Amino acid sequence: MELKVCGMREPDNIRSLISEIGPDWMGLIFYPKSPRYVSDEKAAELKEFPVKKVGVFVNETVEEILKKVDQFGLSAIQLHGSESPDFVKSLAEKTEAELWKVISVGEEIDLKSLEGYLPFVSKFLFDTATAAHGGSGKRFDWEILKTYPFDKGFLLSGGLDEECAEEVLALREQIPQLQGVDLNSKFEDAPGLKNIEKLKRFKKNLDKN
């Protein structure tokens, strides 16, 4: 199971994350309205950390995304807005970074609408629908994912906490396309500041099952 910890920002916190958790991915949020927003002033320092970095964008321009990829050394681009398949295609033509498309889940998923993204994205990420584009701390009904028809892998996000590792693993037994989890607000002491002990407990529960 891939482990992504999102909404990181503080260098000392990141050092602890890398040394004690060793996540597969670390998420940096570049949505200005987010309380976890990462400014350009941190670029030089954050770029040097030895972890694969995912930049989170909401309806941003191709030019700005590509700038951040270079500034922060991003390995993946997470598109968390209403970006169209054509937009994703144009971005894919200009970068070697992986592209992830977030699907915001309410009462249901329009699975047909995902088809246009399939040639261009490395994976989907299913998150709870919210006006703030993530970080709500709320879960959606995972039963919805049992109708997911594509081979393309995905990450599970939205209100995951340290108690749900067993549920996540049980879900993967039913849906093998579930590649990993995206952890954020339920593991925070403050926006952008993660509780390393909570992350440790989750990882231990994930690994022991």
SESESE-834423 format. One line per field, with one value per atom (N, C-alpha, C, O, CB): residue in three letters; x, y, z. Coordinates in steps of 0.1 Angstrom, whole numbers, plus 5000, padded with zeros to 4 digits. Glycine has a CB too. Layout:
# residues N
residu = c(ALA:...) .
east = c(X:...) .
north = c(Y:...) .
up = c(Z:...) .
***
This chain:
# residues 209
residu = c(MET:MET:MET:MET:MET:GLU:GLU:GLU:GLU:GLU:LEU:LEU:LEU:LEU:LEU:LYS:LYS:LYS:LYS:LYS:VAL:VAL:VAL:VAL:VAL:CYS:CYS:CYS:CYS:CYS:GLY:GLY:GLY:GLY:GLY:MET:MET:MET:MET:MET:ARG:ARG:ARG:ARG:ARG:GLU:GLU:GLU:GLU:GLU:PRO:PRO:PRO:PRO:PRO:ASP:ASP:ASP:ASP:ASP:ASN:ASN:ASN:ASN:ASN:ILE:ILE:ILE:ILE:ILE:ARG:ARG:ARG:ARG:ARG:SER:SER:SER:SER:SER:LEU:LEU:LEU:LEU:LEU:ILE:ILE:ILE:ILE:ILE:SER:SER:SER:SER:SER:GLU:GLU:GLU:GLU:GLU:ILE:ILE:ILE:ILE:ILE:GLY:GLY:GLY:GLY:GLY:PRO:PRO:PRO:PRO:PRO:ASP:ASP:ASP:ASP:ASP:TRP:TRP:TRP:TRP:TRP:MET:MET:MET:MET:MET:GLY:GLY:GLY:GLY:GLY:LEU:LEU:LEU:LEU:LEU:ILE:ILE:ILE:ILE:ILE:PHE:PHE:PHE:PHE:PHE:TYR:TYR:TYR:TYR:TYR:PRO:PRO:PRO:PRO:PRO:LYS:LYS:LYS:LYS:LYS:SER:SER:SER:SER:SER:PRO:PRO:PRO:PRO:PRO:ARG:ARG:ARG:ARG:ARG:TYR:TYR:TYR:TYR:TYR:VAL:VAL:VAL:VAL:VAL:SER:SER:SER:SER:SER:ASP:ASP:ASP:ASP:ASP:GLU:GLU:GLU:GLU:GLU:LYS:LYS:LYS:LYS:LYS:ALA:ALA:ALA:ALA:ALA:ALA:ALA:ALA:ALA:ALA:GLU:GLU:GLU:GLU:GLU:LEU:LEU:LEU:LEU:LEU:LYS:LYS:LYS:LYS:LYS:GLU:GLU:GLU:GLU:GLU:PHE:PHE:PHE:PHE:PHE:PRO:PRO:PRO:PRO:PRO:VAL:VAL:VAL:VAL:VAL:LYS:LYS:LYS:LYS:LYS:LYS:LYS:LYS:LYS:LYS:VAL:VAL:VAL:VAL:VAL:GLY:GLY:GLY:GLY:GLY:VAL:VAL:VAL:VAL:VAL:PHE:PHE:PHE:PHE:PHE:VAL:VAL:VAL:VAL:VAL:ASN:ASN:ASN:ASN:ASN:GLU:GLU:GLU:GLU:GLU:THR:THR:THR:THR:THR:VAL:VAL:VAL:VAL:VAL:GLU:GLU:GLU:GLU:GLU:GLU:GLU:GLU:GLU:GLU:ILE:ILE:ILE:ILE:ILE:LEU:LEU:LEU:LEU:LEU:LYS:LYS:LYS:LYS:LYS:LYS:LYS:LYS:LYS:LYS:VAL:VAL:VAL:VAL:VAL:ASP:ASP:ASP:ASP:ASP:GLN:GLN:GLN:GLN:GLN:PHE:PHE:PHE:PHE:PHE:GLY:GLY:GLY:GLY:GLY:LEU:LEU:LEU:LEU:LEU:SER:SER:SER:SER:SER:ALA:ALA:ALA:ALA:ALA:ILE:ILE:ILE:ILE:ILE:GLN:GLN:GLN:GLN:GLN:LEU:LEU:LEU:LEU:LEU:HIS:HIS:HIS:HIS:HIS:GLY:GLY:GLY:GLY:GLY:SER:SER:SER:SER:SER:GLU:GLU:GLU:GLU:GLU:SER:SER:SER:SER:SER:PRO:PRO:PRO:PRO:PRO:ASP:ASP:ASP:ASP:ASP:PHE:PHE:PHE:PHE:PHE:VAL:VAL:VAL:VAL:VAL:LYS:LYS:LYS:LYS:LYS:SER:SER:SER:SER:SER:LEU:LEU:LEU:LEU:LEU:ALA:ALA:ALA:ALA:ALA:GLU:GLU:GLU:GLU:GLU:LYS:LYS:LYS:LYS:LYS:THR:THR:THR:THR:THR:GLU:GLU:GLU:GLU:GLU:ALA:ALA:ALA:ALA:ALA:GLU:GLU:GLU:GLU:GLU:LEU:LEU:LEU:LEU:LEU:TRP:TRP:TRP:TRP:TRP:LYS:LYS:LYS:LYS:LYS:VAL:VAL:VAL:VAL:VAL:ILE:ILE:ILE:ILE:ILE:SER:SER:SER:SER:SER:VAL:VAL:VAL:VAL:VAL:GLY:GLY:GLY:GLY:GLY:GLU:GLU:GLU:GLU:GLU:GLU:GLU:GLU:GLU:GLU:ILE:ILE:ILE:ILE:ILE:ASP:ASP:ASP:ASP:ASP:LEU:LEU:LEU:LEU:LEU:LYS:LYS:LYS:LYS:LYS:SER:SER:SER:SER:SER:LEU:LEU:LEU:LEU:LEU:GLU:GLU:GLU:GLU:GLU:GLY:GLY:GLY:GLY:GLY:TYR:TYR:TYR:TYR:TYR:LEU:LEU:LEU:LEU:LEU:PRO:PRO:PRO:PRO:PRO:PHE:PHE:PHE:PHE:PHE:VAL:VAL:VAL:VAL:VAL:SER:SER:SER:SER:SER:LYS:LYS:LYS:LYS:LYS:PHE:PHE:PHE:PHE:PHE:LEU:LEU:LEU:LEU:LEU:PHE:PHE:PHE:PHE:PHE:ASP:ASP:ASP:ASP:ASP:THR:THR:THR:THR:THR:ALA:ALA:ALA:ALA:ALA:THR:THR:THR:THR:THR:ALA:ALA:ALA:ALA:ALA:ALA:ALA:ALA:ALA:ALA:HIS:HIS:HIS:HIS:HIS:GLY:GLY:GLY:GLY:GLY:GLY:GLY:GLY:GLY:GLY:SER:SER:SER:SER:SER:GLY:GLY:GLY:GLY:GLY:LYS:LYS:LYS:LYS:LYS:ARG:ARG:ARG:ARG:ARG:PHE:PHE:PHE:PHE:PHE:ASP:ASP:ASP:ASP:ASP:TRP:TRP:TRP:TRP:TRP:GLU:GLU:GLU:GLU:GLU:ILE:ILE:ILE:ILE:ILE:LEU:LEU:LEU:LEU:LEU:LYS:LYS:LYS:LYS:LYS:THR:THR:THR:THR:THR:TYR:TYR:TYR:TYR:TYR:PRO:PRO:PRO:PRO:PRO:PHE:PHE:PHE:PHE:PHE:ASP:ASP:ASP:ASP:ASP:LYS:LYS:LYS:LYS:LYS:GLY:GLY:GLY:GLY:GLY:PHE:PHE:PHE:PHE:PHE:LEU:LEU:LEU:LEU:LEU:LEU:LEU:LEU:LEU:LEU:SER:SER:SER:SER:SER:GLY:GLY:GLY:GLY:GLY:GLY:GLY:GLY:GLY:GLY:LEU:LEU:LEU:LEU:LEU:ASP:ASP:ASP:ASP:ASP:GLU:GLU:GLU:GLU:GLU:GLU:GLU:GLU:GLU:GLU:CYS:CYS:CYS:CYS:CYS:ALA:ALA:ALA:ALA:ALA:GLU:GLU:GLU:GLU:GLU:GLU:GLU:GLU:GLU:GLU:VAL:VAL:VAL:VAL:VAL:LEU:LEU:LEU:LEU:LEU:ALA:ALA:ALA:ALA:ALA:LEU:LEU:LEU:LEU:LEU:ARG:ARG:ARG:ARG:ARG:GLU:GLU:GLU:GLU:GLU:GLN:GLN:GLN:GLN:GLN:ILE:ILE:ILE:ILE:ILE:PRO:PRO:PRO:PRO:PRO:GLN:GLN:GLN:GLN:GLN:LEU:LEU:LEU:LEU:LEU:GLN:GLN:GLN:GLN:GLN:GLY:GLY:GLY:GLY:GLY:VAL:VAL:VAL:VAL:VAL:ASP:ASP:ASP:ASP:ASP:LEU:LEU:LEU:LEU:LEU:ASN:ASN:ASN:ASN:ASN:SER:SER:SER:SER:SER:LYS:LYS:LYS:LYS:LYS:PHE:PHE:PHE:PHE:PHE:GLU:GLU:GLU:GLU:GLU:ASP:ASP:ASP:ASP:ASP:ALA:ALA:ALA:ALA:ALA:PRO:PRO:PRO:PRO:PRO:GLY:GLY:GLY:GLY:GLY:LEU:LEU:LEU:LEU:LEU:LYS:LYS:LYS:LYS:LYS:ASN:ASN:ASN:ASN:ASN:ILE:ILE:ILE:ILE:ILE:GLU:GLU:GLU:GLU:GLU:LYS:LYS:LYS:LYS:LYS:LEU:LEU:LEU:LEU:LEU:LYS:LYS:LYS:LYS:LYS:ARG:ARG:ARG:ARG:ARG:PHE:PHE:PHE:PHE:PHE:LYS:LYS:LYS:LYS:LYS:LYS:LYS:LYS:LYS:LYS:ASN:ASN:ASN:ASN:ASN:LEU:LEU:LEU:LEU:LEU:ASP:ASP:ASP:ASP:ASP:LYS:LYS:LYS:LYS:LYS:ASN:ASN:ASN:ASN:ASN) .
east = c(5008:5000:5009:5017:4991:5006:5014:5008:4996:5013:5018:5014:5018:5029:5021:5007:5010:5005:4994:5002:5014:5011:5010:5020:5021:4998:4996:4996:4994:4983:4997:4996:5008:5007:4984:5020:5032:5038:5035:5043:5045:5051:5063:5072:5040:5063:5073:5086:5084:5068:5097:5109:5112:5115:5121:5111:5114:5104:5108:5114:5092:5081:5084:5081:5067:5088:5091:5103:5103:5094:5113:5125:5120:5124:5135:5111:5106:5098:5099:5098:5090:5082:5090:5088:5073:5101:5109:5117:5118:5119:5122:5131:5123:5127:5139:5111:5103:5092:5087:5097:5087:5076:5080:5076:5064:5088:5093:5081:5080:5101:5073:5062:5066:5077:5052:5058:5061:5060:5067:5051:5050:5048:5045:5040:5036:5050:5047:5040:5045:5060:5028:5020:5023:5023:5005:5025:5026:5015:5012:5040:5007:4995:4998:5003:4984:4995:4997:4984:4983:5005:4974:4961:4961:4960:4949:4961:4963:4952:4955:4962:4941:4930:4931:4924:4917:4941:4942:4950:4960:4949:4946:4954:4968:4976:4946:4970:4982:4990:5000:4979:4987:4994:5009:5013:4988:5017:5031:5035:5032:5038:5042:5047:5060:5067:5048:5063:5076:5088:5099:5076:5087:5098:5104:5116:5095:5096:5101:5107:5111:5090:5107:5110:5124:5125:5109:5134:5148:5150:5157:5158:5145:5146:5139:5144:5142:5126:5117:5122:5120:5103:5127:5131:5142:5143:5137:5150:5161:5158:5166:5172:5146:5142:5141:5135:5129:5147:5147:5135:5134:5159:5124:5111:5104:5106:5102:5096:5089:5078:5070:5083:5078:5068:5057:5059:5076:5045:5033:5028:5026:5022:5027:5021:5006:5001:5027:4998:4984:4979:4982:4977:4972:4967:4952:4946:4975:4946:4932:4930:4931:4924:4926:4923:4934:4931:4910:4946:4958:4961:4957:4970:4969:4974:4985:4992:4978:4986:4997:5011:5020:4997:5012:5025:5029:5040:5024:5019:5022:5025:5034:5010:5018:5021:5035:5042:5011:5039:5052:5063:5074:5054:5060:5070:5072:5083:5064:5061:5062:5069:5077:5048:5067:5074:5089:5096:5070:5093:5108:5113:5123:5111:5105:5109:5111:5120:5100:5101:5100:5105:5105:5086:5108:5113:5102:5103:5124:5090:5078:5079:5083:5065:5076:5075:5061:5060:5080:5051:5037:5029:5033:5031:5019:5010:4996:4991:5010:4990:4977:4967:4968:4976:4958:4948:4935:4928:4946:4932:4921:4909:4900:4927:4909:4898:4889:4887:4903:4884:4875:4883:4877:4863:4896:4904:4898:4895:4918:4897:4891:4902:4914:4885:4897:4907:4916:4927:4899:4910:4919:4930:4941:4910:4927:4937:4947:4959:4930:4943:4953:4961:4973:4945:4956:4963:4974:4986:4954:4970:4980:4991:5003:4973:4988:4998:5007:5020:4992:5002:5009:5020:5030:5000:5016:5026:5038:5047:5018:5037:5047:5056:5064:5041:5053:5060:5062:5054:5052:5073:5075:5069:5069:5090:5065:5059:5046:5039:5056:5043:5031:5019:5020:5030:5008:4996:4985:4982:4990:4980:4969:4957:4958:4973:4945:4933:4924:4921:4925:4921:4912:4898:4893:4914:4890:4876:4869:4870:4872:4862:4854:4841:4833:4852:4840:4828:4818:4821:4833:4805:4794:4786:4790:4786:4774:4765:4768:4765:4750:4775:4778:4790:4794:4765:4794:4805:4800:4794:4818:4802:4799:4811:4820:4796:4811:4822:4825:4837:4820:4815:4817:4826:4834:4803:4825:4833:4847:4856:4827:4851:4865:4873:4885:4866:4865:4871:4881:4891:4861:4878:4886:4900:4909:4879:4901:4914:4923:4935:4911:4918:4925:4939:4948:4917:4939:4952:4963:4975:4950:4959:4969:4973:4983:4963:4965:4968:4975:4972:4956:4983:4989:4980:4980:5002:4972:4962:4951:4953:4969:4940:4930:4932:4938:4916:4926:4925:4911:4905:4935:4904:4890:4890:4895:4882:4883:4883:4868:4860:4892:4865:4852:4850:4858:4850:4838:4835:4833:4827:4822:4840:4839:4843:4851:4849:4836:4839:4853:4858:4830:4860:4874:4884:4896:4877:4879:4888:4898:4910:4897:4892:4900:4902:4898:4913:4908:4911:4898:4899:4918:4887:4875:4874:4867:4863:4882:4882:4870:4866:4882:4862:4850:4852:4859:4838:4846:4847:4834:4823:4848:4836:4825:4822:4829:4827:4811:4807:4815:4814:4792:4824:4834:4827:4833:4844:4814:4807:4806:4805:4793:4806:4805:4816:4814:4805:4828:4840:4839:4847:4852:4830:4829:4824:4824:4820:4819:4815:4826:4824:4802:4838:4849:4853:4857:4861:4852:4854:4868:4870:4844:4877:4889:4901:4901:4892:4911:4923:4932:4940:4931:4930:4938:4937:4927:4934:4949:4949:4945:4944:4963:4941:4937:4941:4944:4922:4942:4944:4931:4922:4955:4930:4918:4921:4931:4913:4912:4914:4901:4891:4920:4902:4889:4886:4880:4878:4891:4888:4894:4889:4873:4904:4911:4917:4924:4921:4916:4922:4930:4931:4912:4937:4946:4938:4945:4954:4925:4918:4913:4907:4906:4915:4908:4917:4912:4902:4929:4938:4932:4933:4951:4925:4920:4908:4907:4914:4900:4890:4895:4890:4881:4906:4912:4917:4915:4924:4924:4929:4918:4919:4938:4907:4895:4890:4885:4885:4890:4884:4893:4889:4884:4907:4916:4914:4916:4930:4910:4907:4896:4895:4903:4886:4875:4878:4872:4863:4887:4890:4905:4911:4884:4911:4926:4932:4944:4930:4924:4929:4933:4939:4919:4928:4932:4946:4951:4923:4954:4969:4974:4985:4975:4967:4972:4963:4951:4985:4968:4960:4967:4979:4957:4958:4963:4958:4946:4957:4968:4965:4967:4977:4973:4958:4959:4954:4960:4953:4942:4937:4935:4937:4924:4932:4930:4943:4943:4923:4954:4967:4975:4987:4976:4968:4974:4972:4962:4968:4982:4981:4976:4970:4994:4980:4976:4977:4984:4984:4970:4971:4986:4993:4963:4990:5004:5014:5026:5008:5009:5018:5013:5003:5019:5020:5015:5019:5030:5019:5011:5014:5021:5014:5001:5034:5041:5037:5038:5056:5034:5030:5017:5016:5028:5008:4995:4998:4993:4985:5007:5011:5018:5016:5020:5026:5033:5023:5025:5043:5013:5003:4996:4993:4994:4992:4985:4993:4989:4981:5006:5015:5017:5017:5028:5018:5020:5008:5009:5023:4996:4984:4982:4977:4972:4987:4987:4996:4993:4990:5008:5018:5016:5020:5032:5009:5007:4996:4995:5005:4987:4976:4979:4971:4963) .
north = c(4988:5000:5013:5014:5000:5021:5034:5043:5044:5041:5051:5060:5074:5077:5056:5083:5097:5105:5103:5101:5114:5123:5137:5142:5123:5143:5155:5167:5166:5155:5179:5191:5194:5200:5191:5189:5192:5206:5211:5181:5212:5225:5229:5235:5235:5224:5229:5220:5207:5229:5225:5217:5207:5195:5226:5211:5202:5190:5179:5209:5193:5183:5174:5162:5190:5179:5171:5161:5150:5179:5166:5158:5146:5135:5166:5149:5138:5128:5116:5144:5133:5125:5115:5103:5133:5120:5112:5102:5090:5121:5106:5097:5086:5075:5105:5090:5081:5074:5063:5089:5080:5073:5068:5057:5083:5076:5071:5070:5059:5059:5080:5078:5077:5081:5090:5071:5070:5083:5086:5060:5092:5105:5115:5112:5104:5127:5139:5149:5154:5144:5154:5163:5178:5181:5160:5187:5201:5208:5206:5206:5216:5222:5236:5245:5223:5238:5251:5258:5266:5249:5256:5262:5274:5272:5252:5286:5298:5299:5305:5310:5294:5295:5284:5284:5294:5275:5264:5269:5277:5252:5265:5268:5261:5264:5265:5252:5244:5249:5242:5229:5261:5266:5267:5272:5280:5263:5264:5276:5275:5251:5285:5297:5294:5285:5309:5302:5300:5302:5297:5310:5309:5312:5299:5298:5321:5288:5276:5266:5255:5269:5271:5262:5256:5243:5269:5264:5259:5249:5238:5271:5251:5242:5229:5218:5248:5230:5218:5209:5197:5222:5215:5208:5197:5187:5217:5200:5192:5179:5170:5199:5179:5168:5155:5155:5170:5144:5131:5123:5112:5123:5128:5121:5126:5137:5125:5117:5121:5130:5128:5108:5142:5153:5154:5152:5166:5156:5157:5172:5176:5147:5179:5192:5192:5186:5202:5198:5198:5212:5222:5195:5211:5223:5223:5212:5225:5235:5236:5246:5258:5240:5241:5250:5260:5272:5257:5255:5264:5264:5255:5260:5273:5273:5263:5260:5288:5259:5250:5256:5249:5246:5269:5276:5276:5273:5290:5279:5280:5266:5264:5286:5256:5242:5238:5233:5232:5240:5237:5244:5239:5239:5257:5265:5258:5257:5279:5254:5247:5234:5230:5245:5226:5214:5216:5208:5207:5226:5229:5235:5230:5239:5244:5250:5241:5241:5261:5232:5223:5208:5200:5223:5206:5192:5182:5171:5188:5185:5176:5164:5165:5184:5152:5140:5137:5130:5128:5144:5141:5154:5163:5130:5155:5167:5162:5153:5175:5167:5163:5174:5185:5159:5171:5181:5179:5170:5179:5189:5188:5197:5199:5192:5203:5212:5205:5193:5225:5214:5209:5208:5210:5218:5204:5203:5192:5181:5199:5196:5187:5178:5180:5196:5167:5158:5165:5162:5147:5175:5182:5190:5191:5192:5196:5203:5193:5196:5210:5181:5171:5166:5164:5159:5165:5161:5171:5167:5159:5184:5194:5195:5198:5208:5192:5192:5180:5181:5192:5168:5156:5157:5151:5144:5166:5168:5176:5177:5174:5183:5193:5189:5196:5206:5177:5173:5158:5151:5178:5155:5140:5136:5124:5138:5146:5143:5134:5136:5156:5126:5118:5128:5138:5108:5125:5133:5124:5113:5138:5130:5124:5132:5145:5121:5127:5134:5131:5119:5132:5141:5139:5139:5147:5150:5129:5128:5131:5123:5114:5142:5145:5138:5138:5161:5130:5121:5126:5129:5107:5127:5131:5118:5109:5142:5119:5107:5096:5084:5111:5099:5089:5094:5105:5086:5085:5089:5087:5076:5080:5097:5095:5089:5095:5109:5075:5068:5070:5070:5053:5073:5076:5088:5089:5078:5098:5110:5108:5116:5121:5097:5094:5089:5089:5083:5084:5077:5086:5081:5072:5099:5108:5110:5114:5121:5108:5110:5098:5099:5113:5086:5074:5074:5068:5062:5079:5079:5088:5086:5083:5097:5107:5107:5113:5121:5101:5101:5088:5077:5103:5089:5077:5070:5058:5080:5078:5073:5083:5095:5068:5079:5087:5088:5080:5082:5098:5099:5103:5114:5110:5095:5097:5104:5099:5084:5116:5124:5128:5128:5136:5132:5136:5150:5159:5137:5152:5164:5175:5173:5163:5186:5198:5210:5210:5196:5221:5234:5239:5247:5245:5234:5238:5230:5231:5237:5220:5212:5203:5204:5220:5196:5187:5192:5203:5184:5183:5187:5188:5195:5199:5182:5183:5175:5178:5180:5164:5155:5146:5139:5162:5146:5138:5126:5128:5147:5115:5104:5103:5107:5091:5098:5095:5080:5072:5098:5075:5061:5053:5053:5060:5045:5037:5026:5021:5031:5023:5013:5017:5009:5011:5031:5036:5031:5029:5051:5029:5025:5010:5007:5027:5003:4989:4987:4976:4981:4998:4997:5002:5003:5005:5006:5011:5001:4990:5015:5004:4994:4994:4985:4996:5003:5005:4998:4995:5020:4995:4989:4999:4996:4982:5012:5023:5023:5023:5036:5023:5024:5037:5047:5020:5037:5049:5049:5039:5051:5062:5064:5068:5074:5075:5064:5067:5079:5078:5055:5089:5101:5105:5099:5112:5114:5119:5114:5104:5116:5121:5118:5105:5100:5117:5100:5088:5091:5102:5082:5082:5085:5072:5062:5088:5073:5062:5049:5038:5066:5049:5037:5029:5018:5041:5035:5029:5020:5016:5040:5017:5009:4995:4991:5007:4989:4976:4976:4968:4970:4987:4989:4991:4986:5001:4999:5002:4989:4986:5012:4980:4968:4958:4951:4961:4958:4950:4955:4947:4951:4968:4973:4969:4966:4989:4969:4965:4951:4947:4967:4942:4928:4927:4918:4920:4937:4937:4945:4943:4943:4955:4964:4965:4973:4978:4956:4955:4968:4970:4943:4976:4988:4998:5009:4994:4996:5005:5004:4994:5002:5014:5013:5019:5015:5020:5028:5034:5044:5045:5040:5052:5061:5075:5076:5056:5085:5099:5104:5105:5108:5107:5112:5127:5132:5104:5133:5147:5152:5151:5155:5158:5166:5158:5164:5172:5145:5138:5134:5129:5125:5138:5135:5148:5148:5127:5159:5172:5177:5175:5182:5184:5192:5206:5213:5192:5211:5224:5222:5214:5235:5231:5230:5231:5240:5241:5220:5220:5214:5213:5233:5209:5204:5190:5189:5213:5179:5166:5160:5164:5157:5152:5145:5132:5122:5142:5131:5120:5107:5096:5122:5108:5096:5090:5077:5099:5098:5093:5086:5075:5104:5092:5086:5073:5063:5095:5072:5059:5048:5037:5061:5052:5042:5037:5025:5047:5046:5042:5032:5022:5054:5036:5028:5015:5005:5036:5014:5001:4992:4980:5003:4998:4990:4986:4975:4999:4994:4991:4979:4970:5003:4980:4970:4956:4946:4975:4956:4944:4935:4923:4947:4941:4933:4926:4920:4942) .
up = c(5000:5000:5000:5009:5012:4990:4990:5001:5004:4976:5007:5018:5013:5011:5031:5012:5009:5021:5025:4996:5025:5036:5029:5024:5048:5030:5023:5032:5044:5015:5026:5034:5043:5054:5043:5038:5046:5042:5032:5043:5052:5049:5058:5053:5052:5070:5080:5079:5081:5094:5077:5075:5086:5083:5073:5099:5110:5110:5112:5123:5107:5106:5095:5096:5105:5084:5072:5075:5071:5060:5082:5086:5094:5092:5093:5104:5112:5104:5106:5123:5095:5086:5078:5077:5077:5072:5063:5072:5068:5056:5083:5091:5099:5101:5101:5103:5112:5105:5109:5123:5094:5087:5073:5069:5085:5066:5053:5043:5037:5054:5041:5032:5017:5014:5033:5009:4995:4988:4978:4988:4993:4987:4998:5008:4977:4995:5004:4996:4985:5011:5000:4993:4997:5009:4994:4987:4990:4983:4971:4984:4990:4985:4980:4987:4996:4967:4961:4957:4948:4948:4965:4963:4973:4986:4966:4969:4978:4989:5000:4970:4987:4997:5008:5018:4991:5006:5016:5028:5027:5010:5040:5052:5052:5061:5065:5043:5042:5030:5026:5041:5025:5013:5015:5025:5009:5005:5005:4996:4984:5001:5001:4993:4986:4990:5002:4976:4969:4977:4974:4957:4988:4997:5002:5006:5008:5003:5008:4998:5001:5016:4985:4974:4975:4974:4961:4977:4977:4988:4985:4979:5000:5011:5009:5011:5024:5005:5003:4992:4992:5002:4981:4970:4973:4967:4959:4983:4986:4995:4996:4993:5000:5009:5001:4990:5016:5006:4998:4999:5005:5003:4993:4993:4980:4976:5006:4974:4962:4966:4975:4955:4959:4962:4952:4940:4963:4957:4949:4951:4962:4952:4940:4941:4939:4929:4931:4948:4947:4941:4947:4961:4930:4923:4921:4919:4910:4921:4919:4908:4910:4932:4896:4885:4882:4879:4887:4882:4880:4865:4858:4889:4860:4846:4844:4854:4842:4832:4829:4832:4837:4814:4829:4831:4846:4849:4825:4854:4868:4874:4883:4876:4869:4874:4870:4879:4868:4858:4853:4861:4863:4838:4864:4872:4886:4891:4874:4892:4905:4905:4914:4912:4894:4892:4892:4899:4879:4886:4885:4899:4904:4874:4904:4917:4929:4936:4921:4930:4941:4938:4947:4947:4926:4923:4924:4930:4931:4918:4920:4911:4899:4916:4917:4909:4904:4894:4918:4910:4905:4907:4915:4913:4899:4899:4902:4895:4885:4913:4917:4913:4919:4932:4904:4899:4907:4905:4884:4915:4925:4922:4930:4939:4910:4906:4895:4895:4901:4886:4875:4862:4852:4874:4863:4851:4841:4845:4855:4829:4818:4813:4815:4807:4806:4800:4790:4789:4793:4783:4773:4781:4776:4765:4792:4800:4805:4804:4812:4810:4814:4803:4805:4821:4791:4779:4776:4773:4767:4776:4773:4783:4780:4772:4796:4806:4804:4806:4820:4801:4799:4788:4788:4796:4778:4767:4771:4763:4756:4783:4786:4799:4803:4788:4805:4817:4818:4812:4829:4825:4827:4841:4844:4827:4848:4861:4860:4850:4869:4869:4869:4871:4878:4881:4865:4867:4874:4870:4853:4885:4892:4891:4893:4907:4889:4889:4901:4903:4875:4908:4920:4915:4907:4930:4920:4918:4931:4941:4912:4932:4944:4945:4936:4945:4955:4957:4966:4978:4961:4961:4969:4971:4978:4962:4966:4968:4958:4960:4966:4947:4937:4928:4930:4928:4919:4910:4896:4893:4912:4887:4873:4867:4862:4866:4867:4862:4847:4843:4864:4839:4825:4823:4814:4818:4832:4831:4833:4830:4840:4839:4842:4829:4829:4853:4819:4808:4800:4796:4799:4799:4791:4797:4790:4790:4810:4817:4816:4818:4832:4813:4814:4807:4812:4810:4794:4787:4793:4790:4773:4802:4806:4820:4824:4803:4829:4843:4848:4842:4851:4858:4864:4873:4875:4871:4880:4890:4892:4890:4903:4898:4903:4918:4925:4900:4924:4939:4942:4938:4944:4950:4954:4967:4977:4954:4968:4980:4982:4973:4979:4994:4998:4992:4993:5013:4985:4979:4989:4999:4971:4987:4996:4989:4979:5008:4993:4986:4987:4979:4991:4998:5001:4993:4995:5015:4984:4977:4985:4984:4967:4995:5003:5017:5020:4997:5025:5039:5048:5058:5039:5044:5052:5064:5074:5043:5065:5076:5075:5085:5089:5064:5063:5053:5043:5059:5056:5047:5039:5042:5055:5026:5018:5019:5026:5003:5013:5014:5005:4993:5011:5011:5003:4994:4985:5012:4998:4990:4975:4966:4996:4973:4959:4951:4939:4960:4956:4949:4944:4935:4957:4949:4945:4931:4925:4955:4924:4910:4901:4889:4908:4907:4899:4888:4892:4908:4875:4865:4858:4849:4855:4861:4853:4860:4872:4852:4852:4857:4864:4872:4845:4860:4866:4881:4887:4860:4888:4902:4908:4901:4907:4921:4927:4942:4948:4926:4947:4961:4968:4962:4964:4981:4988:4998:5005:4996:4998:5006:5013:5009:4998:5022:5027:5041:5043:5018:5051:5065:5071:5081:5066:5065:5070:5083:5085:5060:5093:5106:5110:5103:5117:5122:5126:5129:5130:5138:5130:5134:5121:5123:5142:5109:5098:5089:5078:5089:5093:5085:5081:5070:5092:5091:5089:5078:5070:5102:5079:5069:5055:5045:5073:5055:5042:5035:5023:5043:5043:5038:5034:5024:5049:5041:5038:5024:5016:5049:5022:5010:4998:4987:5010:5000:4990:4986:4974:4994:4995:4992:4982:4973:5005:4982:4973:4960:4950:4980:4961:4950:4949:4955:4952:4941:4940:4934:4935:4933:4927:4921:4932:4929:4911:4944:4955:4958:4964:4968:4954:4956:4969:4973:4944:4975:4987:4993:4989:4984:5003:5010:5010:5009:5024:5012:5013:5026:5029:5001:5035:5048:5050:5045:5059:5057:5059:5072:5083:5048:5072:5084:5097:5107:5080:5096:5108:5116:5127:5105:5109:5115:5118:5119:5105:5120:5122:5137:5143:5113:5141:5153:5150:5158:5161:5138:5132:5117:5112:5138:5109:5095:5090:5093:5088:5083:5078:5088:5085:5074:5099:5110:5114:5121:5122:5110:5112:5126:5131:5101:5132:5144:5140:5135:5152:5142:5137:5145:5139:5140:5157:5165:5159:5158:5180:5155:5149:5136:5133:5147:5128:5115:5118:5110:5108:5128:5131:5134:5130:5143:5142:5146:5134:5133:5157:5125:5113:5105:5100:5105:5103:5094:5100:5093:5093:5114:5120:5118:5116:5135:5119:5117:5103:5100:5121:5094:5079:5076:5069:5071:5083:5080:5086:5081:5084:5098:5105:5100:5104:5120:5092:5087:5073:5067:5085) .
***
